[in-house]
Amino acid sequence: MLGDDGNYAQDWYLESFLDLADDARAAPEKGKIFAVQWGMRGCPACRRLHTVYFAKPEIEAFVRERFEIVHLDTFGSREVTDIDGERLREKALAAKHAVRTTPTFQFIAPRDGELAEVARMPGLLAEPDFLAMFRFVSERGYVDGSFETWLKARQGG
């Protein structure tokens, strides 16, 4: 939950050496999809994500079973190796990827033979849409189009 660094994270999040390409390549070997969850100290939506959303067994189980998640801090100073091999501090990496709100989830998977961000959840969506975004990614809905199009098709509209 609340770590020593003041950030919320789950105890089942991936313990990583912060080489995102290695983590992204290893996830499918476990039958999972790799994601980065960006947070920051004092973020009320991050607290809600971890104390309300992930406290619900149906949300926690779905995400935990299908995703390998690494938590990064938008203002952090740990050195991270990005999927393209560039080494940056967390804060610089957040800027590079235009992470402007927390929590943000970046979903990373192979696309055209290269690792790439295949979907993004900027901010905390309402619970049904939050879980739907994880379903969209786990079903590889991003291959055929946007989350919005995928969601409308499932809602009959």
N, C-alpha and C positions, 0 to 999 in steps of 0.2 A: 504494500500500500504506500504509505509515505516513507520515503527513503531518508537516509542520513543527509542527503544533499538537498532535501526540501522538495524533491520532485516525487510525484505519484507514479508508481509502476506496479506491475503484477509480479508476484514471485515466480510465475511461470513464463515470464518474458525471457528471451534468450540472453544468456550470459555470453557476451561477445568480446572478441579482441578488436572490435570496431573496424574490421575490414568488410565493408558492406558487400563487395562482390563475392567474397568467400561465403558470407552468410547467405546471400541470395542463391548461390549455386548449391549450397548444402541443403537448403530447405526442401527442394523437390525430392531429394534422396530420402527424406522422412515423410514424404507425401504431403508436404505443406507448401505454402506460398509465403514469401518473405515480405515483411512490411516494416517501415520505420514509423514509430510514433513520436512526434515532436511534442514536447511539453515545456513548461517553465515553472519555476517556483512562484507560488501565489496565484496560480491560474485557477479560477473558480470552475471553469468548464472541465479542466483536467481532474479536479477533485470529484466533480459529478461523474465523469467517465468511470473513474475507478471505484467510487463508493456507492454509486447507484446502478449504472449500466452493467458493469462487470460483477456486481453483487447478484445479478439475476442469473440463475443457473442456465437458462436457455441461451442467453447471450454469451456468457462466459464459456460454456461448453462448446458452442459453435465456433467461436473465434479460437479458443485454445486448441481444439482438435485439428484445425485447418491452417493455422498461421503460425509462423515464427516471427515474433515481433521484437525489435530492438528499440529501446527508448533513448532518444537523444534530447538534449536541452538546447533550446534556441539561443540561449545566452551562455552555453557551456564552453569549457576550455579544453576538453579532452580532444586528443588528435584522432581523427577518423579518416580512413581511406575510403573514398567515394567509389562508386561502381565503375568509374572511368579510370581509377588508379590514382587520382589526385588526392594528396594528403592535406587536410585542412582541420582547423579547430571547429568544434560544433557550431559556434556562432557564424563563422565564415561559410560553413556548409549550408546552414539554414538560409543565409543570404543568397548563396549560389542557386539554391533551389526555390527561391522566392517563397519561403515559408513565412507567412505574415500573421498567422493566427494559430492559437493552440487550443485544444489539441489538433494536430494535423497528422493524418496517416498518409504515407506514400507507399504504394504497393509496387514492388519491384519484381519483374519476371523477364524471361527472355522474349525478345521481340525482334524478328528478322535476324536472328543469330546473335544479338547483342543484349546485354542486360539494360533494361529501361524502366522508367516509371510508366506503368500501364494504367494506373488509376490513382486518384487522390481524393481524400476526404478532408477538405479544409474547414476545420471547426467541428463542433459537436452537433451532429444532426439529431433530429427527434428520434426516439428509440426505434420505431418501426423502420425508418429510413437508414438508421445506423446499421441495424442488422441486415437490411436489404443490401447495403453497400458491400458488406462482407460476403453476402451470397453472390452478388454480381461478380466480384473478383474470383470467388472460389469456383463459380461456374464458367469463368473465362468470358463473361459477357462483353468485356472490353474489346474482344476480337471483332465483334460485329457492330459495335457502336458505343454510344455514350450511356452512362448510368441512367440519365433521365429517360432516354428512349427505352432502355431495358425495363425500367421501373413502370413506365406507362403501359408497356405491353403486358406486364404481369398483373396490372391493376385493371386490365380490360379496357384501356383507353388509349 
